Structure formats: structure tokens, C-alpha cells
Amino acid sequence: MANAASGMAVSDECKLKFLELKAKRNYRFIVFKIDNQEVVVDKVGSPQETYDDFTASLPPDECRYAVFDFDFTTIENVQKSKIFFIAWSPDTSKVRHKMVYASSKDRFKRELDGIQFELQATDPSEMTMDIIKGRAI
């Protein structure tokens, strides 16, 4: 079903992979891209992969959407997990791509039920592990 505002569709694979990340913890992260007016899965990271692996998987000059499953331990020594939605829009990407990703973001995010935090980043300094921890804890 295409989004009337941006004409963007979301592949079923996006929703299925997100449900697997959320319910089964099959993935540490999922990177999505827009391809031919449809949001599709670009890359997935295994549960063993790190936040550094995740950030390295984002192209330096192309926009992407991503979800990252952040595990942490609270002060009370309780294991927790928070799911982040990250809108990656580097300054070096094409203006048209930035506009398409920006206009489709909210519609796509609504398809992923269970997002707890959102970050928008134009360079890696805006999505460091310290920022993730600061939002989650």
C-alpha cells in the first residue's frame, strides 16, 4: 500500500524482519533503503554484531532508515532492551534523496510497531553510543 504523501510502499519483508528482531531477537539491527518507490531491507546484523558494526553498515553518502536493538543493564542490574529507529541522512547525500526519505519517514515508522526511541543523524557524531545510552537509560 503506497503512502499518498510520498507514493512510498513498504515491502512485507521490512515488517517481517522487524517482528523477528522485536519478538525473537534474531537480529541486532536492520538497515532499510528506498528502492523504486518502496522501502526494502538493505542489511541485517546478527545478534552478535555490535553498535560499531551497525554504524559501519550505513553508507557515508546515502540516506537510510534503520532499527537497532540496544541491550543494557540498569543500575538495579536488570537486563533491558530498547529498540531505536534511526533516520540516517548524511549531509553528503543528494538533496532529492533527503527529501524523499524525510517525507516517507513517519509513514514507514508507523509500520514498525514497537519503536521506543527515534534519532535523526546527519553524521556519525549525532548517533554515538553515548547518545544511545543517554536516551535509553
DRENDO-1510 file (C-alpha; in Angstrom, 1 decimal, always signed):
<recs>
REC; n; res; u; v; w
REC; 1; MET; +0.0; +0.0; +0.0 .
REC; 2; ALA; +1.6; +3.2; -1.1 .
REC; 3; ASN; +1.8; +6.3; +1.0 .
REC; 4; ALA; -0.3; +9.0; -0.6 .
REC; 5; ALA; +2.0; +11.8; +0.5 .
REC; 6; SER; +5.2; +10.3; -0.9 .
REC; 7; GLY; +4.0; +7.5; -3.1 .
REC; 8; MET; +6.1; +5.1; -1.0 .
REC; 9; ALA; +5.3; +1.4; -0.4 .
REC; 10; VAL; +6.8; -0.8; +2.3 .
REC; 11; SER; +7.8; -4.3; +1.5 .
REC; 12; ASP; +6.4; -7.1; +3.6 .
REC; 13; GLU; +9.9; -8.2; +4.3 .
REC; 14; CYS; +10.5; -5.0; +6.3 .
REC; 15; LYS; +7.7; -5.8; +8.6 .
REC; 16; LEU; +8.6; -9.4; +9.0 .
REC; 17; LYS; +12.2; -8.8; +9.7 .
REC; 18; PHE; +11.3; -6.1; +12.3 .
REC; 19; LEU; +8.9; -8.5; +14.0 .
REC; 20; GLU; +11.7; -11.1; +14.2 .
REC; 21; LEU; +14.0; -8.5; +15.7 .
REC; 22; LYS; +11.4; -7.4; +18.2 .
REC; 23; ALA; +9.9; -10.8; +19.2 .
REC; 24; LYS; +12.6; -13.4; +18.6 .
REC; 25; ARG; +15.8; -11.2; +18.9 .
REC; 26; ASN; +17.1; -12.7; +15.6 .
REC; 27; TYR; +18.9; -9.5; +14.6 .
REC; 28; ARG; +20.9; -6.8; +16.3 .
REC; 29; PHE; +19.9; -4.3; +13.6 .
REC; 30; ILE; +18.1; -3.9; +10.3 .
REC; 31; VAL; +19.0; -1.3; +7.7 .
REC; 32; PHE; +16.3; -0.2; +5.2 .
REC; 33; LYS; +16.6; +1.7; +1.9 .
REC; 34; ILE; +14.2; +3.1; -0.6 .
REC; 35; ASP; +14.4; +1.4; -3.9 .
REC; 36; ASN; +12.0; +2.1; -6.8 .
REC; 37; GLN; +9.4; +3.8; -4.6 .
REC; 38; GLU; +9.4; +1.0; -2.0 .
REC; 39; VAL; +11.1; +0.7; +1.4 .
REC; 40; VAL; +13.1; -2.6; +1.4 .
REC; 41; VAL; +15.6; -4.4; +3.6 .
REC; 42; ASP; +19.2; -3.4; +2.8 .
REC; 43; LYS; +21.1; -5.3; +5.5 .
REC; 44; VAL; +20.6; -7.2; +8.7 .
REC; 45; GLY; +23.0; -7.7; +11.6 .
REC; 46; SER; +23.2; -10.9; +13.6 .
REC; 47; PRO; +22.6; -10.7; +17.4 .
REC; 48; GLN; +26.4; -11.0; +17.9 .
REC; 49; GLU; +27.1; -7.8; +16.0 .
REC; 50; THR; +27.9; -4.6; +17.8 .
REC; 51; TYR; +26.9; -1.0; +17.5 .
REC; 52; ASP; +30.1; -0.3; +15.6 .
REC; 53; ASP; +29.2; -3.0; +13.1 .
REC; 54; PHE; +25.8; -1.3; +12.7 .
REC; 55; THR; +27.2; +2.2; +12.2 .
REC; 56; ALA; +29.8; +0.8; +9.7 .
REC; 57; SER; +26.9; -0.6; +7.7 .
REC; 58; LEU; +25.4; +2.8; +7.0 .
REC; 59; PRO; +26.7; +4.3; +3.7 .
REC; 60; PRO; +28.6; +7.6; +4.2 .
REC; 61; ASP; +26.8; +9.4; +1.4 .
REC; 62; GLU; +23.3; +7.8; +1.1 .
REC; 63; CYS; +20.2; +8.0; +3.3 .
REC; 64; ARG; +18.9; +5.0; +5.1 .
REC; 65; TYR; +16.4; +4.1; +7.8 .
REC; 66; ALA; +17.5; +1.6; +10.5 .
REC; 67; VAL; +16.4; -0.1; +13.7 .
REC; 68; PHE; +18.9; -1.0; +16.4 .
REC; 69; ASP; +18.1; -3.3; +19.3 .
REC; 70; PHE; +20.1; -1.8; +22.2 .
REC; 71; ASP; +20.7; -4.1; +25.2 .
REC; 72; PHE; +21.8; -2.7; +28.5 .
REC; 73; THR; +21.8; -3.4; +32.3 .
REC; 74; THR; +20.1; -1.0; +34.6 .
REC; 75; ILE; +21.5; +0.4; +37.9 .
REC; 76; GLU; +19.4; -2.3; +39.6 .
REC; 77; ASN; +21.3; -5.0; +37.5 .
REC; 78; VAL; +18.2; -5.7; +35.3 .
REC; 79; GLN; +18.8; -6.7; +31.6 .
REC; 80; LYS; +16.7; -4.5; +29.3 .
REC; 81; SER; +16.4; -3.8; +25.6 .
REC; 82; LYS; +15.2; -0.7; +23.7 .
REC; 83; ILE; +14.5; -0.5; +20.0 .
REC; 84; PHE; +15.8; +2.6; +18.3 .
REC; 85; PHE; +14.6; +3.9; +14.9 .
REC; 86; ILE; +17.4; +5.9; +13.2 .
REC; 87; ALA; +16.9; +8.2; +10.3 .
REC; 88; TRP; +20.3; +8.4; +8.6 .
REC; 89; SER; +20.5; +11.4; +6.3 .
REC; 90; PRO; +24.2; +12.4; +5.8 .
REC; 91; ASP; +25.0; +15.9; +4.7 .
REC; 92; THR; +26.7; +14.5; +1.6 .
REC; 93; SER; +23.7; +12.7; +0.3 .
REC; 94; LYS; +21.7; +14.1; -2.6 .
REC; 95; VAL; +19.1; +16.7; -1.7 .
REC; 96; ARG; +16.4; +14.8; -3.6 .
REC; 97; HIS; +17.1; +11.6; -1.6 .
REC; 98; LYS; +17.0; +13.5; +1.7 .
REC; 99; MET; +13.6; +14.9; +0.7 .
REC; 100; VAL; +12.2; +11.5; -0.2 .
REC; 101; TYR; +13.5; +9.9; +3.0 .
REC; 102; ALA; +12.2; +12.8; +5.1 .
REC; 103; SER; +8.7; +12.7; +3.6 .
REC; 104; SER; +8.4; +9.0; +3.9 .
REC; 105; LYS; +9.8; +8.5; +7.4 .
REC; 106; ASP; +6.7; +8.9; +9.6 .
REC; 107; ARG; +4.6; +6.6; +7.4 .
REC; 108; PHE; +7.4; +3.9; +7.4 .
REC; 109; LYS; +7.9; +4.2; +11.2 .
REC; 110; ARG; +4.2; +3.6; +11.8 .
REC; 111; GLU; +4.6; +0.2; +10.0 .
REC; 112; LEU; +7.1; -0.8; +12.7 .
REC; 113; ASP; +5.1; -1.2; +15.9 .
REC; 114; GLY; +7.4; -1.3; +18.9 .
REC; 115; ILE; +9.9; +1.5; +18.2 .
REC; 116; GLN; +10.8; +3.1; +21.6 .
REC; 117; PHE; +13.2; +5.9; +20.6 .
REC; 118; GLU; +14.0; +7.8; +17.5 .
REC; 119; LEU; +17.2; +9.5; +16.4 .
REC; 120; GLN; +17.9; +11.6; +13.3 .
REC; 121; ALA; +21.5; +11.8; +12.3 .
REC; 122; THR; +23.4; +13.6; +9.6 .
REC; 123; ASP; +26.8; +12.4; +10.6 .
REC; 124; PRO; +28.1; +9.7; +13.0 .
REC; 125; SER; +28.7; +12.2; +15.8 .
REC; 126; GLU; +24.9; +12.6; +16.2 .
REC; 127; MET; +24.4; +8.9; +16.9 .
REC; 128; THR; +27.3; +7.8; +19.1 .
REC; 129; MET; +26.8; +5.0; +21.7 .
REC; 130; ASP; +26.8; +7.7; +24.4 .
REC; 131; ILE; +23.8; +9.3; +22.8 .
REC; 132; ILE; +22.0; +5.9; +22.5 .
REC; 133; LYS; +22.8; +5.1; +26.2 .
REC; 134; GLY; +21.7; +8.6; +27.3 .
REC; 135; ARG; +18.3; +8.2; +25.6 .
REC; 136; ALA; +17.7; +4.6; +26.8 .
REC; 137; ILE; +18.8; +4.7; +30.4 .
</recs>
